[in-house]
Every structure is written in C-alpha cells, then in structure tokens.
Amino acid sequence: MNRRERTKNDKLFKLKGNIRSLIRKSFKTSGAKKTSNTAKILGCSISEFKTHLENQFESWMNWNNYGMYHPKGERTWNIDHITPSKSAKTVEDIVRLNHYTNLRPLCSKQNREKWDTILFYCLFLFCYVDSVL
C-alpha cells in the first residue's frame, strides 16, 4: 500500500503525519528547529493522542470527517491549539503549546473564524503600534 492509500485508509497513520506536520510548522514559523521527536513534544503516544481527541468529539465528529474546511461541503473538524501556537516567544513556549493538553478537535469553520480573528487582532495591533511610533 502506498503512502496516499495508507493515509486515506489508516486513520492513525494520517493523524501521525498531520500532527508531525503541525508541530514542525509551529517550530518553523517561530524560526526554531525541532530537535525532539513528536511523541515527546506531544506528551503522549499517537494512539493516546487519538483517544484524547475522541474523548472530546462532539456527536457529529468522527475520523471520516476530519480534514480541511469546505465552505459548501460536509461539516469537518481539525486539530486546534486552544492557546494559539503563534503566541510562542521561546522554544519552551512552542513545546508547551504543542502538548496534547493544549490540543482539541474543533469544527473547521470555527477554527478558521478563530484564525481570522487572531489575524485581524494582530493586524489591528500592528497598525496601532505603528501609528503610535
């Protein structure tokens, strides 16, 4: 079975790849280098993390509707940082914010709206600081 087929059919394999990418992106965005393995940063194994997410599922959530937001499509969910990873200032912050206790399943639409709100706030703050200086 090739990688694409395995990702489609093996939910744990898909989750493992996605959480690795999510954590790697948090480090890269902050200009830091990821030196620990994903499970160590996450604070649990991938199968324990899967259970952690499932324990927080809303009634409509399942592994078949895990994925990207589709404005006119099926309701989906993705993994959300409760405290945004963008707020990290240090490598220790990045690790803390990628711990499983700061991650939850969230409706993709809500997660996107949350992201848009954070971007708006950052833009507003940047413009305000720029005008004061």
C-alpha positions in Angstrom: 0.0 0.0 0.0 1.5 3.4 -1.0 1.5 6.4 1.3 -1.6 8.1 -0.2 -3.7 4.9 0.1 -2.4 4.3 3.7 -3.2 7.9 4.7 -6.7 7.5 3.3 -7.4 4.1 4.9 -5.3 4.2 8.1 -6.6 6.9 10.5 -3.8 6.6 13.0 -1.2 6.9 10.2 -3.0 10.0 8.9 -3.1 11.5 12.4 0.6 10.8 13.0 1.6 12.5 9.7 -0.7 15.5 10.4 0.4 16.1 14.0 4.1 15.8 12.9 3.4 18.5 10.3 1.5 20.7 12.7 4.3 20.6 15.3 7.1 21.1 12.7 5.2 24.1 11.3 5.0 25.6 14.8 8.8 25.4 15.1 9.4 26.6 11.6 7.1 29.6 11.9 8.9 30.7 15.0 12.3 30.3 13.4 13.2 27.5 15.8 14.5 24.0 15.0 12.6 20.9 16.1 15.1 18.7 17.9 12.8 16.3 19.9 10.5 13.6 18.5 6.8 14.3 18.1 5.7 12.0 20.9 8.0 13.7 23.4 6.7 17.2 22.4 3.1 15.9 22.4 3.5 14.3 25.8 1.9 11.0 24.8 1.9 8.4 22.1 -0.1 8.9 18.9 -2.7 6.3 19.9 -3.1 8.0 23.3 -3.5 11.3 21.5 -6.1 9.8 19.2 -8.1 8.7 22.3 -7.6 12.2 23.8 -9.2 13.7 20.7 -12.0 11.1 20.5 -12.9 11.8 24.2 -13.6 15.4 23.2 -15.6 14.7 20.0 -18.9 16.3 19.5 -21.7 14.0 18.4 -21.1 14.7 14.7 -17.3 14.3 14.8 -15.6 11.1 13.5 -12.4 10.2 11.7 -14.2 10.3 8.3 -14.9 14.0 8.6 -11.5 15.0 9.9 -9.9 17.5 7.5 -9.9 20.8 5.8 -12.8 23.3 5.9 -15.1 23.2 2.8 -17.4 26.3 2.8 -20.2 24.5 0.9 -19.3 20.9 1.8 -19.6 18.5 4.6 -19.1 19.7 8.2 -15.5 18.9 9.1 -13.2 19.3 12.1 -9.5 19.7 12.6 -6.9 19.9 15.4 -7.0 23.3 17.2 -4.4 24.8 19.5 -6.5 26.1 22.5 -3.8 28.8 23.1 -2.5 29.6 19.6 0.9 28.4 18.7 1.6 31.8 17.2 1.8 33.2 20.7 5.0 31.3 21.4 8.0 33.5 22.1 10.5 30.8 23.0 11.3 27.2 22.2 9.9 26.2 25.6 6.6 28.0 24.6 6.4 26.1 21.4 6.8 22.8 23.2 4.3 23.7 25.8 1.7 24.9 23.2 2.1 21.7 21.2 1.5 19.5 24.3 -1.6 17.3 23.9 -3.4 19.2 26.7 -3.4 22.3 24.5 -4.9 20.5 21.5 -8.5 19.7 20.8 -10.9 18.8 17.9 -12.7 21.9 16.7 -15.2 22.5 13.9 -13.1 23.6 10.9 -15.3 26.6 10.3 -14.9 27.7 13.9 -11.2 27.2 13.8 -10.9 29.2 10.6 -13.0 32.0 12.2 -10.8 31.9 15.3 -7.7 32.2 13.0 -9.3 35.1 11.1 -10.0 36.9 14.4 -6.4 36.4 15.6 -5.1 37.8 12.3 -7.4 40.8 12.5 -6.3 41.5 16.1 -2.6 41.2 15.1 -3.1 43.5 12.1 -5.0 46.0 14.3 -2.3 45.8 17.0 0.5 46.2 14.4 -1.3 49.2 12.8 -1.9 50.8 16.2 1.8 50.4 17.4 3.0 51.7 14.0 0.8 54.8 14.3 2.0 55.5 17.9 5.6 55.2 16.8 
